[in-house]
Amino acid sequence: MDAKNATPKRLYTIIILLGVLMILGGTLFGIVLPIYRSYRSGHTIINQSVGNDETITVDLDPQMNPIRIGGRIDYWAPSQQREMESITIHATLRRQDEMIWDKNIAVGRGFDHDDDRFVRAGDVHQGFNLETFHIDVSDQYQYRQTVTLPDGYRLQQTNLEIRRNVQPVDVTAIIIGAAFIPLGIAAILITALLWARQGRTQLSLPRSIVVDP
């Protein structure tokens, strides 16, 4: 390889590597870490096992805002086909006779192919993030949740976690990180096309034949 062609190839390689770093950095620092920091922010008020349909009384204060309720459900799943989003959680938060909120969420994942609907028999641990909210009055609040599973599933345990003074997701960081991903992809594709075009051009050029006298 001559020096004339080595420099462009090194440049193309560097640009492609920078594009890969932009994609990885945008994904990690712009999406994954902001979401994880928000999820683990604040301080734990309650972290305990609760029964299905059990009412939990917790003392809440406006100084704890924002407050987040989440947790994990452990269940046994049979080997069978299942429908998308078939596990539901119905939760309510009350203060005396006042309903603060009433929420239903579906827990699970979507399916890209019919084969993804197949569930192997065994224990499953499914985390969930239910609600982030504010309160206006210091008082005792009653929280209750009901987990509904498809036929044949067995609920083993429900773990409840309530955290105070949680941080919202940094939307600005996510927007910036998300912008780096298509920029990195574009840099890789454009560089690869230029590199391939240069290679085709070099192959099409006539070669000089040197004849010894």
N, C-alpha and C positions, 0 to 999 in steps of 0.2 A: 504493500500500500504506500503510495507516495504522499509527501507532506501536503500537497495541494488538496487531496481528497480526505486526508485524515482529520483536518480541522473541522470541516462541515459535519462529519460523522460524529466527532466528539461533541460538537454543539448540539446535534440532534439528540444524542444520548442524554446529555445534561438536561435538555428541555423535557424529554420524556420522563426522566427521573423526578424533575420538579413537578410535572403534572401528577405523577403518582403521589408525591408528598402532599400536594394540594388536596387531592381526594382523601387521603388518609387523615391529614390534619383537619380538614373541614368536617369529616365524619366524627373523629374522636373529640376534638376540642370544641367544635361548634354544635354538635348534636348530642353525643353520648354523655360527655362530662356535664354540660349544663342540666340535662335531665336527671342524671344521677345525683348531682349536688342538691337539686331541689328535692328529690325523693328522700334523701337522707338528712336534709336540713332540719333544724329545730331540735326539740327535746321530747323525749317520750313521756307521756302521761300514763298511758296504760299499754301493757303488752302482755296479754294473757289469753288462755284458751277460754272460749265461751261455747255454751250449748246452742243448738239450733233453736230459734225462737226465744232465747233467753234475753231478758231485759237487764241492761247494765246501767247503773247510776253513776254519773261522773260529775265532779265539781268543775265547772268551767267559768272563766273570767275573761272579760274583754282584753285584758293585758296579754292573754295567750294567743290572740289573733295574729295571723291566720292559723286555723286549726285544720288538720288533715286526718281523715279516717281511712284506714286501709287494713291490710292483713293478708292472711293466707288460708286457703282451704286444702285439706288433705282428704283424698277420697280414693276408693278402689274402683277401677273401671274394668268392665268385662271386655273380652275380645269381640268387637262388633263394629258395625258401621254406625256412625253417629251424624247428626245434623249439625250444621254450623251454629256456633254460639248457643249451645243447648243448656249450659249451666247458667242459672240466674241467681242474683242476690237482690232481695228486697230489703231495704233498710229505712228506718225512720228515726228521727231525732225530735224529742218533745221536751218542753219545759212545762211541767205540771200538765194542764189540759191543752196547751198551745202546741200546735204542730210547727216545728221549725222547718223541716224539710222531709220529703218522702221521695225516695229514689229507688229506681230499678236499674240494674246493670246486667249485661250479659258478659260472662267470663269465658274466655277460650280464644281460639284463633280461627282465621278463615282458612279456606281450602282452595288451592290452585288446581288440583286435579282430584278426580274421584278416588284415586288410590290414597290420598292424604286423609280421607275420612276414616280409614281403618285405624282402630285403636287396639293396641295390644293389652292383654289383661295385666293388671298390676296396679301398684300404688302411684298416684299422681299428686304432685304438689303444685298448686296454682295460686300465685300471688295476685292481688287486686288492689287498685287504688280507687276508693269509693267516692270521696267528696272532700274538697277543700272549702272552708266556709269561715264566716265571721259571726260572732255573737255580740249582742248589745247589752246583755244583763248578766251580772254574776249570780249564779244559781246552780242548783242541781238539775242536770239534764238526764233524760232517759233515752238510751240508745238501744235499738232492737233490730236484729237482722235475721232473715230467713233465707237459707240456701236451698234451692230446688235443683235436684239432679235428675237426669233421665232415668227411665226404668232400667233396673239392673245395676245401677251404680250404688255404692254405699259410702255415705259420708263418715269419715273417721274422726276428723277434728277440724275445728275452726279457730284460727288464731286472730285476735283483734289487736290492732295497734292504733293508738291515738297519739298524735304528735302536735306540739304547740310551737308557735313562732316559726312556722316553716317559711321558706323562701319560695317565691314564685319562680317559674322557669324563666331564665334570661332569654327573652325572645330576640333581643338584638344579637346576642351571640349565635343563636340558632340561624338567624337570617344571614349573618356574615358567613358562618360555616357552610350553610347550604349553598351560598353563592360560589364558594371555592370549589365545590364538587363539579358543577358543569364547566367551570373555567379550566379545571385540571383535565377533564375529559376532552374538551376542545383542544387544549394544548397538545395532548397526546395524539389525537386524530390528525390534526393539521400537520404536526411534525412528521408523523408516520407517512402521510400522503406526500409531503415534500421530499422525504427521504426516498420513498419508492419511485417518485418521478425522476429524481436525480439519478437513481440506479438505472432506470430504463433509458435515460438520455445517454449515459455513459456507454451502455451496451450498444446503442444504435450508432455511435460515432465510428467512422472508419479508422482502422488501425494502420499506422505507417509501417511499411516493410523496408527494412534496412538491408541492402545487399552489399556484402563485402566486395571490395574491388579485387 
